[in-house]
């Protein structure tokens, strides 16, 4: 099964879990289960971003979109992340309201729905585990999936605790716990998406280290006007002015090849634009 099909299957399965848990939260009167359903929606967001990234990578660039379609995933992440934050505010409001007017949920239904969601969540994790070792987007989605497993486990244990103690306050406390997990995940997605739109340097790239790597290539005597940014998840671009010693054009082509291999191997940069400048080249005299 191809990566895009695995992601599509995982996306559909996770979306169904979210709908299932929203329904379970409504019939069991469990705000914690509803919060966990909202947390599953962050998994849907992360898997959707990974799926769009896989599709965008496969779709070729065209004359109007010369860098391709990698930033479609970024736009989707911003929209969905904003909606999820708004929904989290509603969950927090409901939790505070329930502290004032406690509502004891049906713990058996609450735990049962959470357990089914957790089982599907585990299946999605196993489906994507192998791909996560090779693809950064899938790895990020897996972190969300594992975070949801934590939330689902908390709801199951909370349902058991409510069944034993009949303490209605456990449900809103759990909902606030899961809401906090949602906020952390969504803020991370929004931060990463905003950094891409601002064309920030990728977090794991040190511009000084990159400049040193290029500067050590034979024939290079200086580097300036260096820029490195992300086009989309896993797609990076690099441009710089590179000063060479006095050499033939054919030798400059060899230097360009060495720079290309260096930035690909050490920094995962695929798009490269270099402007060569000559150091101490003789200036032609006009007659």
N, C-alpha and C positions, 0 to 999 in steps of 0.2 A: 504494500500500500504506500502510495506517495505521501510526502509530508503534507501537502495541501489537503489531501483527502483525510488524513489522520486528524488534522486540525479542524476540518469541517465537521467530521464526526464528533470530535470532542466538544466543539462549539454547540452543536445541536443538543447533545446529551446534557451539557451543563445548563443550557437555557431551559430545557425541560425540567431539570432539577430545581431551578429558580422558581419556575411557575408552580411546580409541585409543592415547594416549601411555602410559597406565598399563600397557596390554598390551605395547606396544613396550619399555617399560622392563624388564618381567619377562622377555621372551624374549631381549633383548639384554644383560641383566645390567647395565644402565646406571642408576646412581643419579641421574645428572644428568638423564636423560630422565624418570625418575619425579618428580624435583623440579620439572621443567618442567610435568609433568601436574598437580602440585599447584598450581603457579602459574596454570595454566589454570582451576583450580577457583576462584581468586580472581576471574577474569573472569566465571565462571558466577555467583558471588555478586554482583558489581557489576551484571551484566545482569539478574539476578533482582530486585535491588532496584529498578532502573530500570523493569522490567516491572511489578512490584507497585505502584510509584508511579503509573505510567500508568493501571493498573486502578483504584487507589484514588481517583485524581483524577476518573475517569469515574463512580465509584459515588457516588450522592447520600448525604447525611447522613440519619439517621433519628432518631426521638425518644430513643433510647438512646445514640446516638453522634452528638451534635450537631455535632462537628467533622469527621465523616466517618471514613474508613478509612485515612488517610495513614500512621498509625504501624504498620500491619501490616508495612511494609517495614523499619522500624526493628527490630522484634522478630526478623524473619528475618535481618537483618544481624548482630545480636548472637549468635544461635545459630550461624549458619554461620561467622562469624568466629572464635568460640571453638573450633569443631571444626577449622578450618584451622590455627589456632595449635598445637593438639595434634598434628596431623599433621606440622607443620613440626618440632616437637621430635623426632619419630621419625626424620625425614629427617636431622637433624643428628646424632642418635645413630648412625645407620647410616653416615654419612660418617666420623665419628671411628673407628668400628670398622673401616672399610675402609682407613684409613691404616695400621692395625696389621696387617691381613690383606688386601693389595691384590687386587682382582679386575679383570682386564682385560675391559672390555665388547667387544661386537662393533661396531666403529665404523661399518661400513656401514649396519647396521640402525639404529643410534643416530641417525645423520645423516639417513637416509631418513625415519624416523618424525617427527623434528623438522621436516624440510622440509615434509612434508605438513601437519603442524599449523600451521606458519607460513603456508602458502598459504591455509588456511581462515581463519586469524586475519586475514590481509590482506583477504579477502573480507568478513568481518564489519565490519572498519573502514570499508571503502568503502560498505557498506550503511547504516551509521549516521552517516557523515560529515556529511551534510546536516542530519540531525535534531540532531546535536550542537551546531550553531550556535545552536539555539533552545532546547534543553532542557538544564538543568544536570545532571540525572541521567544523561542520555545522554552528556554531555560527560565526566562522571566515569567512566562505563563505558569510554569510548574511551581515557582515560588508562591504565586497566588493560589494555586490549587492546594498546596500543602498548608498555606495559611487558612484556607477554608476548612481543611480537615481539622485544624485546631478549633475553629469556631463550632463546627458540627459536633465535635467531641464534648465541648463545653455545654452545648444545648442538651445533649443526651444525659450527661451527668447532672445537669440542672433539673431535668425532668425527673430523674430518680430522686434527687434531693427534695423536690416539691412533693412527690408522692409519699415520701417518708415523713416530712415535717409539716406539710401543708402551709409553708411560708410563702405567701404570694409575692413578697418583695424580691425573692430570688430571680423571678422572671425579668423585671425591669433592670436589675443589676446585670444580668447576663446580656440583655439587649445593649446596654451601654458598653460592655466589654467588647462585644462583636462590632458595635458601631465604631469603636476606637480602632479596631483592626481595619475596618473599611476605610476610615479616614487616612490612616497611614499608607495603605496601598494606593488609594486614589491620588493622594498628594504626590507620591513618588511618580506615578504615571504622568500627572500634569506637569511635574518638574521636568521630566525627561522630554516630554513633547514640547514644552516651552523652550528648552535648551536647543532642540533641533531647529525650531522656527527662528530663534535668535542666532543661529549658526555658531553656537558656542563650540569651543574645543571639546571633543569627547572626553569623558571623565577619566578614562584610562590612558590618555595620551598626554605626555609632557612636552610642550612645544620646544623647551630647551633641549631635552633629550633627542627629539626629532632633528633639531638643527645640528646637534653634535654628530648624529649618525650620518646625515648628508655631508657634513663638513669633513668627515674622515674618508670619504670616497676619493680615490686618486684623481687628481686633476682639479678638484674643487678647492678654491682658496677663500671662499666666503659665501654666506647665505644671508639674505635680508628680505623684507616684505613677505615673511612667511605667514601663511594662513592655512588652517586645517579646520574642517567642520563636517557635520553629518548631513547627508542628503535625506536619509531615513535610517531606520534601525538597521545596523549592520552594513551601511553603505556610507563610505567616507570619501571626502575630496581633499586635495592638497594642492596649493599653489605657492610658488616662491620665485624670487630672483636669485639665480645661482651664478656666482662669479667664478670663471675658469681662468687657468693660466693660458698663455698664448699657445693655441694648438689648432690643428686642422679641423674642418667641419666634420669629417668622418670620425675623428676621435671624440668630438663632442657628442656624437650619436651614441658612442660606447658609454660615455659618462651618463647620459640620459637613461640608458638601459640599466646601468648599475643603480641609479637612484630609484628607478621604478621597482626593481627587485628588492631593494633595501626597505622602502616604505611599505611594500606589500608584506614582506616577511615579518618585520618587527612591529608594525603598527596597523596592519589590516586595511591599508588605504588602497582603493581600487582606481579612483579617478585622480589623474596627475596632470598638472599644468606647470611647466617650467619655462622661465625666460632666462636664457643664458646671457651673461655679460662677460666681457673680456677684461682681464686685469693687465694693465701696462701694454695694451696692444698699440702698435704704431698707428698714428692718425695719418691717413692719406693726405698728401700735399697737392693742392690744386695748382695747375699750371695755366 
